[in-house]
Each structure stands twice: as structure tokens, then as C-alpha cells.
């Protein structure tokens, strides 16, 4: 049970409301993690939400353009990506491990 000061000052870990998607950029081994804030970056449409993003790899500087489509529960249902492919969190973690070993 939170005490008075935690309620007053917001103690504890903040909750992350972000939606994460992962893109492997063409012409590079780089996988980029994107964090989308549902309240500010997801635009309502008929079946849920969408978001358009310009992506630049921080290591390779390769570029991609993407439109992500989400259902009403903020689950990714499809993506259109020019200059990259949809990837996974596991692949991103493996990518991070590979670059930290170099």
C-alpha cells in the first residue's frame, strides 16, 4: 500500500506507456528500436491507430520511412517500411550484444 509521500510525490518507478517497434535497415546490419508514445504519436483511424516515422540509424545513418498500424489495444497489426524490414525485440537484443562485443 503506497504511503502518503509516495502518493504526494509520485514515488516508485514510473510506468512506461510506450509502444516499441523494431526496424532492420536495408544496407546495414543495424536494428533500430522506436518508442512511440500512444497519447502523442498514434493517430486514430477507423480500425485503431497509425504512426508515420522517418528512421535514421544512429550507427550507419541509413534511412527508412515507415507507417505502423495498430489495433485499438495498441498491438501492431501491420507495417509498411521503405528502406527496412520489421524486426523483433529478440533480434534487437542480439544486435546490441553483437555491437558491444566489438
Secondary structure, DSSP 4 states (H G I P E B T S, - for coil): ---HHHHHHT-SPPP--EEEEEEEETTSS-EEEEEEEHHHH-EEETTEEEEEEEEE-TTT--EEEEEEEE-TTS-EEEEEEESEEE--HHHHHHHHHHHH--
